[in-house]
């Protein structure tokens, strides 16, 4: 699946060491992105954040690549897929060298297309730390609306942080609209 700057494709075995080193071996980044404390993972581990289980129905994981050259730039996930209520959550992680280039906004747009058009979902949701300006901006540029703040709900590196809850309904989504 393609956006303006990035493509989402299946996870390749060669992606795993790059993603592990760039995203999950970084204690601070991993602690901010995950719902639990950081812990070291051995190189041969079948870490579910990285290794795709094709039988898993509640989560779809992608590798994110630049359209110009195909360089791996991160991960994208549709998770918590609820086929009864037709909803899911969006998650993404960009390698440090790929941040600040507008890729996040494009990844969110492609995940919206996948969720609404391919999967037929009614609602997509994002939860992010209140100081994650890049994710908030990417979500809002794609039409997500702030629906609430979960006060002091995330324990991150020795302190409680607020999380922002954002939602987008299919009828409010404008395909291809990015500000």
C-alpha positions in Angstrom: 0.0 0.0 0.0 1.3 3.4 -1.0 1.1 6.9 0.3 2.7 10.1 -1.0 6.1 9.5 0.7 6.0 5.9 2.1 4.7 2.5 1.4 3.5 -0.1 3.8 4.6 -3.7 3.1 4.9 -7.1 4.7 7.6 -7.4 7.4 10.8 -9.1 6.0 13.2 -11.1 8.1 15.9 -8.6 7.2 13.8 -5.7 8.7 13.8 -7.2 12.2 17.5 -6.4 13.3 17.2 -2.9 12.0 13.9 -2.2 13.8 15.1 -3.9 17.0 18.2 -1.7 17.1 16.6 1.5 15.9 13.4 1.3 17.9 13.3 -1.3 20.7 16.9 -1.3 22.0 16.5 2.4 22.7 15.3 2.3 26.4 13.7 5.8 26.3 12.0 5.4 23.0 10.7 1.9 23.8 9.5 3.0 27.2 7.5 5.9 25.6 6.0 3.7 22.9 5.1 0.6 24.8 2.5 0.0 27.5 5.0 -1.5 29.8 8.6 -1.2 31.1 11.5 -1.7 28.7 13.3 -5.0 28.9 16.1 -6.4 26.8 15.2 -8.9 24.1 17.7 -11.5 22.8 18.5 -11.2 19.0 16.9 -14.6 18.3 13.7 -13.8 20.2 10.3 -14.1 18.5 9.4 -10.7 19.9 5.7 -10.2 18.8 6.4 -6.4 18.3 8.7 -7.4 15.4 7.9 -11.0 14.3 4.6 -11.1 12.4 2.2 -13.9 13.3 0.1 -14.4 10.1 -2.6 -16.2 12.1 -3.1 -13.3 14.5 -6.5 -11.8 13.6 -6.4 -8.8 16.0 -3.3 -7.2 14.6 -1.8 -6.3 11.2 1.8 -5.3 11.2 3.6 -3.5 8.4 7.1 -2.3 7.6 7.3 1.3 6.5 9.6 2.1 3.5 10.4 5.2 1.6 8.9 5.3 -1.8 12.2 6.8 -3.2 14.6 3.9 -2.9 12.7 1.5 -0.6 14.7 2.2 2.5 13.1 0.9 5.7 12.0 3.8 7.9 9.8 2.2 10.6 6.8 0.2 11.6 3.0 0.6 11.3 0.3 -1.4 13.0 -3.4 -1.7 13.1 -4.0 -3.4 16.4 -6.9 -4.3 18.7 -9.0 -5.0 15.7 -12.6 -5.6 16.8 -14.6 -7.0 13.9 -17.9 -6.9 15.8 -17.7 -3.1 16.6 -15.7 -2.5 13.4 -12.9 -0.6 15.2 -9.2 -0.7 15.7 -6.2 1.2 17.0 -3.3 2.8 15.0 0.3 2.6 16.0 3.5 3.5 14.3 7.2 3.9 15.0 9.8 5.7 12.9 13.5 5.1 13.1 15.3 8.2 14.5 16.9 9.1 11.1 13.4 9.2 9.6 11.6 11.5 12.0 10.7 15.1 11.0 10.2 14.3 7.3 6.4 14.1 7.2 6.4 10.3 7.1 4.2 10.0 10.2 1.4 11.9 8.6 1.6 9.7 5.5 1.7 6.5 7.5 -1.4 7.5 9.4 -3.1 8.3 6.0 -2.2 4.9 4.6 -3.4 3.1 7.8 -6.7 5.0 7.5 -7.1 3.8 4.0 -6.3 0.2 5.0 -8.7 0.3 8.0 -11.6 2.1 6.4 -11.4 0.8 2.8 -9.7 -2.6 2.9 -11.0 -3.7 6.4 -14.4 -1.9 6.3 -13.9 -0.4 9.8 -16.1 2.3 11.3 -13.7 3.8 13.8 -10.0 4.2 14.2 -8.4 5.3 17.5 -5.0 6.6 18.6 -3.6 6.9 22.1 -0.4 8.8 22.5 1.6 10.6 25.2 0.4 14.2 25.5 3.9 15.5 24.7 4.2 13.5 21.5 3.7 16.5 19.3 4.6 14.7 16.1 2.0 12.0 16.5 -0.7 14.5 17.6 0.0 16.6 14.5 0.0 13.5 12.2 -3.3 12.3 13.6 -5.0 15.7 13.4 -3.8 16.3 9.8 -5.6 13.2 8.9 -8.8 14.2 10.6 -8.5 12.6 14.0 -10.3 14.5 16.8 -9.1 14.8 20.4 -11.7 13.0 22.4 -10.1 13.1 25.8 -7.1 13.1 28.1 -6.3 10.2 30.3 -4.6 12.0 33.2 -1.4 10.4 34.6 -2.2 7.1 32.9 1.2 6.2 31.6 4.2 5.3 33.8 7.2 6.3 31.7 10.8 6.4 32.9 9.9 7.2 36.5 7.0 9.5 36.1 3.3 9.5 35.2 2.4 11.2 31.9 -1.0 12.1 30.4 -2.2 10.3 27.3 -4.4 11.8 24.6 -7.1 9.8 23.0 -8.0 10.6 19.4 -10.7 9.1 17.2 -11.7 9.2 13.6 -15.0 7.8 12.2 -15.2 6.7 8.6 -17.9 9.3 7.7 -15.5 12.1 8.9 -12.5 10.7 7.0 -11.6 12.4 3.8 -9.4 10.0 1.8 -6.2 11.7 0.7 -6.8 14.8 2.8 -3.7 15.9 4.6 -3.2 19.5 5.6 
